[in-house]
Amino acid sequence: MASIFTRIINGELPCYKVAEDENFFAFLDINPIAEGHTLVVPKKEVDYLFDLEDEVLAGLTSFAKKIAHAIDESLGTLRTGIIVEGLEVPHAHIHLIPIYFEGQPVSLGRKTEVSEDRMKELVTLISKAVKK
Ligand code: 5GP
């Protein structure tokens, strides 16, 4: 069965889409731990990040870098951190976590409330800042 992320990529499930290219896709995490928390995924469905082909892993990292810069520029972060866990959704992904202040807790257990309106604002801001 296709993963939730494959179904999102295929447009079968809704998401706040940040960007996509031929091989990769970025969208807001539905349970963010900080405003602008974004997931970047390869379109090819592979469970474990370190089972990705070298070329795909390198491409995913470059794509994540581009999205992280867009987050930094559009949301005025200190920087953007990354987390890889993958215990919930068996489709390799990188969490991009905007860090707004020193000492900000960065842990996947800590969800923060973000309204639907704010999610829409965030995705517009970030996606506009993504360099082609
Ligand atoms: P992990 O697999 O790395 O533990 O975490 C998976 C992440 O995917 C979680 O942060 C969770 O909030 C997010 N997630 C799970 N289902 C959906 C979904 O349907 N849409 C979106 N946007 N995010 C999801």
Backbone and ligand atoms as CSV (ligand in chain L), in Angstrom:
chain,resi,resn,atom,element,x,y,z
A,1,MET,N,N,0.837,-1.207,0.000
A,1,MET,CA,C,0.000,0.000,0.000
A,1,MET,C,C,0.872,1.257,0.000
A,2,ALA,N,N,0.412,2.253,-0.738
A,2,ALA,CA,C,1.191,3.497,-0.830
A,2,ALA,C,C,1.247,4.193,0.533
A,3,SER,N,N,2.372,4.825,0.830
A,3,SER,CA,C,2.504,5.567,2.095
A,3,SER,C,C,1.633,6.833,2.048
A,4,ILE,N,N,1.375,7.380,3.236
A,4,ILE,CA,C,0.636,8.652,3.313
A,4,ILE,C,C,1.342,9.712,2.461
A,5,PHE,N,N,2.671,9.708,2.497
A,5,PHE,CA,C,3.402,10.742,1.762
A,5,PHE,C,C,3.272,10.540,0.251
A,6,THR,N,N,3.272,9.295,-0.202
A,6,THR,CA,C,3.060,9.050,-1.640
A,6,THR,C,C,1.676,9.546,-2.041
A,7,ARG,N,N,0.707,9.316,-1.173
A,7,ARG,CA,C,-0.662,9.751,-1.497
A,7,ARG,C,C,-0.743,11.288,-1.522
A,8,ILE,N,N,0.022,11.942,-0.640
A,8,ILE,CA,C,0.080,13.412,-0.667
A,8,ILE,C,C,0.742,13.883,-1.968
A,9,ILE,N,N,1.866,13.279,-2.301
A,9,ILE,CA,C,2.604,13.659,-3.515
A,9,ILE,C,C,1.718,13.488,-4.753
A,10,ASN,N,N,0.927,12.413,-4.758
A,10,ASN,CA,C,0.054,12.139,-5.911
A,10,ASN,C,C,-1.214,12.978,-5.924
A,11,GLY,N,N,-1.393,13.804,-4.889
A,11,GLY,CA,C,-2.562,14.673,-4.837
A,11,GLY,C,C,-3.828,13.978,-4.344
A,12,GLU,N,N,-3.669,12.773,-3.809
A,12,GLU,CA,C,-4.847,12.046,-3.292
A,12,GLU,C,C,-5.245,12.543,-1.908
A,13,LEU,N,N,-4.276,13.111,-1.192
A,13,LEU,CA,C,-4.541,13.694,0.133
A,13,LEU,C,C,-4.059,15.137,0.108
A,14,PRO,N,N,-4.725,16.040,0.839
A,14,PRO,CA,C,-4.324,17.449,0.812
A,14,PRO,C,C,-3.052,17.699,1.618
A,15,CYS,N,N,-2.378,18.789,1.279
A,15,CYS,CA,C,-1.227,19.211,2.080
A,15,CYS,C,C,-0.983,20.689,1.825
A,16,TYR,N,N,-0.151,21.274,2.677
A,16,TYR,CA,C,0.334,22.643,2.444
A,16,TYR,C,C,1.652,22.496,1.697
A,17,LYS,N,N,1.564,22.528,0.375
A,17,LYS,CA,C,2.757,22.262,-0.446
A,17,LYS,C,C,3.684,23.467,-0.502
A,18,VAL,N,N,4.948,23.242,-0.181
A,18,VAL,CA,C,5.964,24.303,-0.224
A,18,VAL,C,C,6.623,24.339,-1.602
A,19,ALA,N,N,7.025,23.174,-2.101
A,19,ALA,CA,C,7.725,23.123,-3.395
A,19,ALA,C,C,7.848,21.684,-3.852
A,20,GLU,N,N,8.081,21.530,-5.143
A,20,GLU,CA,C,8.422,20.204,-5.666
A,20,GLU,C,C,9.269,20.369,-6.902
A,21,ASP,N,N,10.033,19.329,-7.189
A,21,ASP,CA,C,10.675,19.251,-8.502
A,21,ASP,C,C,10.438,17.837,-9.021
A,22,GLU,N,N,11.211,17.435,-9.972
A,22,GLU,CA,C,10.959,16.133,-10.598
A,22,GLU,C,C,11.040,14.973,-9.589
A,23,ASN,N,N,11.968,15.099,-8.652
A,23,ASN,CA,C,12.254,13.958,-7.764
A,23,ASN,C,C,11.890,14.153,-6.298
A,24,PHE,N,N,11.643,15.404,-5.889
A,24,PHE,CA,C,11.477,15.680,-4.460
A,24,PHE,C,C,10.267,16.577,-4.201
A,25,PHE,N,N,9.793,16.543,-2.955
A,25,PHE,CA,C,8.551,17.233,-2.599
A,25,PHE,C,C,8.712,17.776,-1.182
A,26,ALA,N,N,8.215,18.994,-0.927
A,26,ALA,CA,C,8.292,19.600,0.407
A,26,ALA,C,C,6.913,20.124,0.800
A,27,PHE,N,N,6.525,19.878,2.048
A,27,PHE,CA,C,5.212,20.318,2.535
A,27,PHE,C,C,5.275,20.501,4.041
A,28,LEU,N,N,4.346,21.305,4.556
A,28,LEU,CA,C,4.353,21.568,5.996
A,28,LEU,C,C,3.929,20.322,6.758
A,29,ASP,N,N,4.613,20.075,7.880
A,29,ASP,CA,C,4.193,18.990,8.780
A,29,ASP,C,C,2.872,19.381,9.420
A,30,ILE,N,N,1.929,18.457,9.434
A,30,ILE,CA,C,0.590,18.738,9.932
A,30,ILE,C,C,0.569,18.890,11.464
A,31,ASN,N,N,1.592,18.352,12.123
A,31,ASN,CA,C,1.729,18.504,13.587
A,31,ASN,C,C,3.064,19.176,13.895
A,32,PRO,N,N,3.160,20.457,13.588
A,32,PRO,CA,C,4.471,21.118,13.660
A,32,PRO,C,C,4.998,21.264,15.090
A,33,ILE,N,N,6.314,21.226,15.202
A,33,ILE,CA,C,6.923,21.518,16.512
A,33,ILE,C,C,7.387,22.969,16.551
A,34,ALA,N,N,7.331,23.655,15.414
A,34,ALA,CA,C,7.604,25.097,15.344
A,34,ALA,C,C,6.914,25.595,14.076
A,35,GLU,N,N,6.569,26.865,14.035
A,35,GLU,CA,C,5.926,27.412,12.841
A,35,GLU,C,C,6.844,27.241,11.630
A,36,GLY,N,N,6.327,26.665,10.562
A,36,GLY,CA,C,7.119,26.473,9.348
A,36,GLY,C,C,7.827,25.119,9.281
A,37,HIS,N,N,7.581,24.261,10.274
A,37,HIS,CA,C,8.148,22.892,10.273
A,37,HIS,C,C,7.757,22.215,8.951
A,38,THR,N,N,8.772,21.839,8.197
A,38,THR,CA,C,8.563,21.337,6.831
A,38,THR,C,C,9.179,19.951,6.677
A,39,LEU,N,N,8.530,19.125,5.895
A,39,LEU,CA,C,9.063,17.796,5.564
A,39,LEU,C,C,9.541,17.797,4.125
A,40,VAL,N,N,10.707,17.228,3.888
A,40,VAL,CA,C,11.162,17.051,2.502
A,40,VAL,C,C,11.327,15.561,2.246
A,41,VAL,N,N,10.773,15.112,1.121
A,41,VAL,CA,C,10.719,13.674,0.844
A,41,VAL,C,C,11.092,13.400,-0.608
A,42,PRO,N,N,11.680,12.232,-0.854
A,42,PRO,CA,C,11.861,11.815,-2.250
A,42,PRO,C,C,10.532,11.308,-2.779
A,43,LYS,N,N,10.255,11.543,-4.034
A,43,LYS,CA,C,9.000,11.036,-4.599
A,43,LYS,C,C,9.019,9.508,-4.664
A,44,LYS,N,N,10.192,8.955,-4.875
A,44,LYS,CA,C,10.311,7.493,-4.882
A,44,LYS,C,C,10.182,6.999,-3.439
A,45,GLU,N,N,9.254,6.090,-3.229
A,45,GLU,CA,C,8.967,5.646,-1.862
A,45,GLU,C,C,9.955,4.584,-1.386
A,46,VAL,N,N,10.779,4.977,-0.441
A,46,VAL,CA,C,11.715,4.059,0.227
A,46,VAL,C,C,11.565,4.352,1.709
A,47,ASP,N,N,11.499,3.331,2.539
A,47,ASP,CA,C,11.231,3.526,3.963
A,47,ASP,C,C,12.373,4.262,4.673
A,48,TYR,N,N,13.567,3.688,4.597
A,48,TYR,CA,C,14.678,4.145,5.455
A,48,TYR,C,C,15.606,5.078,4.682
A,49,LEU,N,N,15.831,6.241,5.273
A,49,LEU,CA,C,16.644,7.263,4.595
A,49,LEU,C,C,17.965,6.702,4.080
A,50,PHE,N,N,18.602,5.884,4.915
A,50,PHE,CA,C,19.940,5.410,4.535
A,50,PHE,C,C,19.901,4.186,3.629
A,51,ASP,N,N,18.689,3.834,3.166
A,51,ASP,CA,C,18.576,2.857,2.080
A,51,ASP,C,C,18.400,3.548,0.729
A,52,LEU,N,N,18.307,4.876,0.729
A,52,LEU,CA,C,18.193,5.590,-0.542
A,52,LEU,C,C,19.480,5.420,-1.341
A,53,GLU,N,N,19.337,5.376,-2.659
A,53,GLU,CA,C,20.535,5.355,-3.503
A,53,GLU,C,C,21.331,6.626,-3.231
A,54,ASP,N,N,22.639,6.531,-3.335
A,54,ASP,CA,C,23.509,7.686,-3.032
A,54,ASP,C,C,23.048,8.944,-3.764
A,55,GLU,N,N,22.731,8.763,-5.032
A,55,GLU,CA,C,22.331,9.893,-5.876
A,55,GLU,C,C,21.042,10.552,-5.342
A,56,VAL,N,N,20.111,9.727,-4.898
A,56,VAL,CA,C,18.831,10.244,-4.398
A,56,VAL,C,C,19.046,10.944,-3.060
A,57,LEU,N,N,19.872,10.342,-2.203
A,57,LEU,CA,C,20.155,10.957,-0.900
A,57,LEU,C,C,20.841,12.312,-1.083
A,58,ALA,N,N,21.783,12.369,-2.017
A,58,ALA,CA,C,22.472,13.636,-2.288
A,58,ALA,C,C,21.481,14.673,-2.832
A,59,GLY,N,N,20.606,14.228,-3.729
A,59,GLY,CA,C,19.614,15.146,-4.300
A,59,GLY,C,C,18.637,15.642,-3.248
A,60,LEU,N,N,18.240,14.764,-2.343
A,60,LEU,CA,C,17.315,15.135,-1.277
A,60,LEU,C,C,17.960,16.187,-0.364
A,61,THR,N,N,19.245,15.999,-0.089
A,61,THR,CA,C,19.970,16.946,0.766
A,61,THR,C,C,20.061,18.312,0.098
A,62,SER,N,N,20.348,18.334,-1.183
A,62,SER,CA,C,20.419,19.610,-1.907
A,62,SER,C,C,19.055,20.296,-1.930
A,63,PHE,N,N,18.019,19.502,-2.140
A,63,PHE,CA,C,16.656,20.059,-2.153
A,63,PHE,C,C,16.320,20.618,-0.760
A,64,ALA,N,N,16.672,19.883,0.289
A,64,ALA,CA,C,16.414,20.341,1.667
A,64,ALA,C,C,17.153,21.657,1.941
A,65,LYS,N,N,18.355,21.777,1.409
A,65,LYS,CA,C,19.148,23.002,1.596
A,65,LYS,C,C,18.414,24.205,0.986
A,66,LYS,N,N,17.888,24.006,-0.190
A,66,LYS,CA,C,17.155,25.083,-0.876
A,66,LYS,C,C,15.918,25.494,-0.065
A,67,ILE,N,N,15.212,24.525,0.464
A,67,ILE,CA,C,14.007,24.825,1.245
A,67,ILE,C,C,14.395,25.484,2.569
A,68,ALA,N,N,15.473,25.018,3.181
A,68,ALA,CA,C,15.917,25.608,4.457
A,68,ALA,C,C,16.266,27.087,4.269
A,69,HIS,N,N,16.941,27.419,3.178
A,69,HIS,CA,C,17.263,28.830,2.928
A,69,HIS,C,C,15.979,29.646,2.733
A,70,ALA,N,N,15.007,29.046,2.080
A,70,ALA,CA,C,13.728,29.756,1.890
A,70,ALA,C,C,13.035,29.978,3.237
A,71,ILE,N,N,13.090,28.993,4.113
A,71,ILE,CA,C,12.507,29.142,5.459
A,71,ILE,C,C,13.231,30.268,6.200
A,72,ASP,N,N,14.559,30.234,6.162
A,72,ASP,CA,C,15.349,31.250,6.881
A,72,ASP,C,C,15.016,32.655,6.380
A,73,GLU,N,N,14.979,32.801,5.055
A,73,GLU,CA,C,14.728,34.132,4.470
A,73,GLU,C,C,13.313,34.622,4.733
A,74,SER,N,N,12.348,33.729,4.665
A,74,SER,CA,C,10.947,34.172,4.747
A,74,SER,C,C,10.445,34.292,6.172
A,75,LEU,N,N,11.020,33.521,7.096
A,75,LEU,CA,C,10.481,33.514,8.464
A,75,LEU,C,C,11.415,34.157,9.480
A,76,GLY,N,N,12.577,34.610,9.037
A,76,GLY,CA,C,13.475,35.318,9.945
A,76,GLY,C,C,13.969,34.448,11.089
A,77,THR,N,N,14.421,33.260,10.755
A,77,THR,CA,C,14.927,32.335,11.777
A,77,THR,C,C,16.359,32.696,12.172
A,78,LEU,N,N,16.835,32.051,13.251
A,78,LEU,CA,C,18.283,32.084,13.522
A,78,LEU,C,C,18.973,31.165,12.522
A,79,ARG,N,N,18.351,30.022,12.328
A,79,ARG,CA,C,18.748,29.035,11.329
A,79,ARG,C,C,17.704,27.928,11.307
A,80,THR,N,N,17.886,26.984,10.421
A,80,THR,CA,C,16.951,25.854,10.348
A,80,THR,C,C,17.689,24.573,10.702
A,81,GLY,N,N,17.103,23.822,11.621
A,81,GLY,CA,C,17.709,22.555,12.035
A,81,GLY,C,C,17.072,21.385,11.294
A,82,ILE,N,N,17.726,20.248,11.368
A,82,ILE,CA,C,17.133,19.059,10.751
A,82,ILE,C,C,17.037,17.915,11.757
A,83,ILE,N,N,15.985,17.135,11.583
A,83,ILE,CA,C,15.813,15.902,12.362
A,83,ILE,C,C,15.427,14.809,11.378
A,84,VAL,N,N,16.001,13.639,11.570
A,84,VAL,CA,C,15.559,12.463,10.818
A,84,VAL,C,C,15.204,11.396,11.829
A,85,GLU,N,N,13.976,10.891,11.737
A,85,GLU,CA,C,13.576,9.816,12.643
A,85,GLU,C,C,12.929,8.706,11.819
A,86,GLY,N,N,11.718,9.002,11.308
A,86,GLY,CA,C,11.099,8.045,10.390
A,86,GLY,C,C,10.434,6.860,11.049
A,87,LEU,N,N,10.080,6.992,12.317
A,87,LEU,CA,C,9.452,5.863,13.002
A,87,LEU,C,C,7.941,5.832,12.802
A,88,GLU,N,N,7.376,6.965,12.363
A,88,GLU,CA,C,5.917,7.025,12.211
A,88,GLU,C,C,5.481,6.748,10.772
A,89,VAL,N,N,6.135,7.378,9.832
A,89,VAL,CA,C,5.740,7.217,8.424
A,89,VAL,C,C,6.886,6.517,7.670
A,90,PRO,N,N,6.616,5.322,7.107
A,90,PRO,CA,C,7.680,4.551,6.450
A,90,PRO,C,C,7.972,5.031,5.034
A,91,HIS,N,N,8.315,6.298,4.934
A,91,HIS,CA,C,8.677,6.909,3.640
A,91,HIS,C,C,9.732,7.953,4.000
A,92,ALA,N,N,10.964,7.700,3.569
A,92,ALA,CA,C,12.108,8.525,4.000
A,92,ALA,C,C,11.787,10.016,3.931
A,93,HIS,N,N,12.164,10.750,4.964
A,93,HIS,CA,C,11.912,12.192,4.989
A,93,HIS,C,C,12.847,12.880,5.958
A,94,ILE,N,N,13.073,14.154,5.687
A,94,ILE,CA,C,13.867,15.015,6.564
A,94,ILE,C,C,12.933,16.073,7.131
A,95,HIS,N,N,12.985,16.246,8.455
A,95,HIS,CA,C,12.244,17.341,9.089
A,95,HIS,C,C,13.123,18.587,9.071
A,96,LEU,N,N,12.601,19.684,8.559
A,96,LEU,CA,C,13.291,20.979,8.654
A,96,LEU,C,C,12.589,21.785,9.737
A,97,ILE,N,N,13.342,22.157,10.761
A,97,ILE,CA,C,12.751,22.814,11.926
A,97,ILE,C,C,13.288,24.246,12.032
A,98,PRO,N,N,12.441,25.245,11.770
A,98,PRO,CA,C,12.890,26.627,11.947
A,98,PRO,C,C,13.228,26.887,13.413
A,99,ILE,N,N,14.381,27.500,13.639
A,99,ILE,CA,C,14.798,27.828,15.016
A,99,ILE,C,C,14.789,29.346,15.137
A,100,TYR,N,N,13.944,29.835,16.042
A,100,TYR,CA,C,13.705,31.276,16.153
A,100,TYR,C,C,14.492,31.937,17.275
A,101,PHE,N,N,14.888,31.148,18.261
A,101,PHE,CA,C,15.628,31.739,19.389
A,101,PHE,C,C,16.525,30.670,20.017
A,102,GLU,N,N,17.597,31.139,20.639
A,102,GLU,CA,C,18.507,30.201,21.299
A,102,GLU,C,C,17.777,29.519,22.437
A,103,GLY,N,N,17.976,28.235,22.540
A,103,GLY,CA,C,17.319,27.485,23.609
A,103,GLY,C,C,15.940,26.967,23.227
A,104,GLN,N,N,15.494,27.266,22.000
A,104,GLN,CA,C,14.200,26.743,21.555
A,104,GLN,C,C,14.245,25.208,21.595
A,105,PRO,N,N,13.259,24.588,22.231
A,105,PRO,CA,C,13.263,23.123,22.258
A,105,PRO,C,C,13.054,22.560,20.855
A,106,VAL,N,N,13.921,21.694,20.433
A,106,VAL,CA,C,13.802,21.078,19.095
A,106,VAL,C,C,13.742,19.569,19.300
A,107,SER,N,N,12.525,19.078,19.373
A,107,SER,CA,C,12.329,17.649,19.597
A,107,SER,C,C,10.976,17.267,19.034
A,108,LEU,N,N,10.902,16.123,18.371
A,108,LEU,CA,C,9.673,15.768,17.665
A,108,LEU,C,C,8.497,15.522,18.600
A,109,GLY,N,N,8.760,15.322,19.879
A,109,GLY,CA,C,7.659,15.107,20.824
A,109,GLY,C,C,6.873,16.367,21.143
A,110,ARG,N,N,7.411,17.532,20.804
A,110,ARG,CA,C,6.817,18.802,21.256
A,110,ARG,C,C,6.028,19.463,20.152
A,111,LYS,N,N,4.759,19.144,20.052
A,111,LYS,CA,C,3.920,19.771,19.028
A,111,LYS,C,C,3.514,21.168,19.478
A,112,THR,N,N,3.314,22.068,18.498
A,112,THR,CA,C,2.840,23.407,18.824
A,112,THR,C,C,1.564,23.679,18.019
A,113,GLU,N,N,0.668,24.449,18.590
A,113,GLU,CA,C,-0.598,24.756,17.908
A,113,GLU,C,C,-0.365,25.825,16.846
A,114,VAL,N,N,-0.737,25.539,15.623
A,114,VAL,CA,C,-0.678,26.538,14.551
A,114,VAL,C,C,-2.032,26.495,13.845
A,115,SER,N,N,-2.698,27.637,13.766
A,115,SER,CA,C,-4.036,27.663,13.173
A,115,SER,C,C,-3.953,27.388,11.666
A,116,GLU,N,N,-5.088,27.024,11.098
A,116,GLU,CA,C,-5.137,26.762,9.657
A,116,GLU,C,C,-4.760,28.021,8.866
A,117,ASP,N,N,-5.271,29.171,9.331
A,117,ASP,CA,C,-4.949,30.429,8.636
A,117,ASP,C,C,-3.448,30.694,8.650
A,118,ARG,N,N,-2.835,30.451,9.804
A,118,ARG,CA,C,-1.391,30.680,9.915
A,118,ARG,C,C,-0.604,29.676,9.056
A,119,MET,N,N,-1.075,28.437,8.983
A,119,MET,CA,C,-0.420,27.438,8.119
A,119,MET,C,C,-0.465,27.930,6.666
A,120,LYS,N,N,-1.597,28.496,6.273
A,120,LYS,CA,C,-1.716,29.012,4.897
A,120,LYS,C,C,-0.734,30.159,4.667
A,121,GLU,N,N,-0.636,31.047,5.669
A,121,GLU,CA,C,0.319,32.167,5.553
A,121,GLU,C,C,1.743,31.639,5.443
A,122,LEU,N,N,2.076,30.688,6.314
A,122,LEU,CA,C,3.445,30.165,6.353
A,122,LEU,C,C,3.823,29.518,5.021
A,123,VAL,N,N,2.913,28.713,4.481
A,123,VAL,CA,C,3.252,28.015,3.239
A,123,VAL,C,C,3.405,29.011,2.086
A,124,THR,N,N,2.620,30.082,2.111
A,124,THR,CA,C,2.759,31.101,1.069
A,124,THR,C,C,4.110,31.807,1.192
A,125,LEU,N,N,4.453,32.183,2.419
A,125,LEU,CA,C,5.721,32.888,2.640
A,125,LEU,C,C,6.913,32.037,2.207
A,126,ILE,N,N,6.922,30.789,2.667
A,126,ILE,CA,C,8.083,29.928,2.367
A,126,ILE,C,C,8.148,29.619,0.865
A,127,SER,N,N,7.016,29.250,0.300
A,127,SER,CA,C,7.062,28.823,-1.107
A,127,SER,C,C,7.495,29.960,-2.024
A,128,LYS,N,N,7.080,31.198,-1.684
A,128,LYS,CA,C,7.504,32.346,-2.513
A,128,LYS,C,C,9.019,32.572,-2.448
A,129,ALA,N,N,9.640,32.149,-1.336
A,129,ALA,CA,C,11.083,32.398,-1.154
A,129,ALA,C,C,11.954,31.289,-1.742
A,130,VAL,N,N,11.325,30.219,-2.226
A,130,VAL,CA,C,12.123,29.112,-2.792
A,130,VAL,C,C,12.705,29.553,-4.131
A,131,LYS,N,N,14.035,29.461,-4.232
A,131,LYS,CA,C,14.708,29.837,-5.481
A,131,LYS,C,C,14.474,28.733,-6.516
A,132,LYS,N,N,14.262,29.149,-7.742
A,132,LYS,CA,C,14.012,28.170,-8.819
A,132,LYS,C,C,15.258,27.358,-9.119
L,1,5GP,P1,P,8.547,10.503,11.738
L,1,5GP,O1,O,8.127,9.363,10.831
L,1,5GP,O2,O,9.831,11.136,11.325
L,1,5GP,O3,O,8.560,10.074,13.189
L,1,5GP,O4,O,7.441,11.633,11.669
L,1,5GP,C1,C,6.495,11.702,10.655
L,1,5GP,C2,C,5.937,13.116,10.602
L,1,5GP,O5,O,4.953,13.155,9.604
L,1,5GP,C3,C,5.286,13.611,11.909
L,1,5GP,O6,O,5.921,14.807,12.331
L,1,5GP,C4,C,3.824,13.843,11.525
L,1,5GP,O7,O,3.263,14.983,12.148
L,1,5GP,C5,C,3.892,13.999,10.022
L,1,5GP,N1,N,2.683,13.534,9.361
L,1,5GP,C6,C,2.054,12.353,9.544
L,1,5GP,N2,N,0.964,12.261,8.749
L,1,5GP,C7,C,0.917,13.419,8.044
L,1,5GP,C8,C,0.001,13.918,7.068
L,1,5GP,O8,O,-0.965,13.272,6.668
L,1,5GP,N3,N,0.272,15.157,6.561
L,1,5GP,C9,C,1.352,15.889,6.965
L,1,5GP,N4,N,1.518,17.095,6.416
L,1,5GP,N5,N,2.217,15.457,7.895
L,1,5GP,C10,C,2.013,14.222,8.436
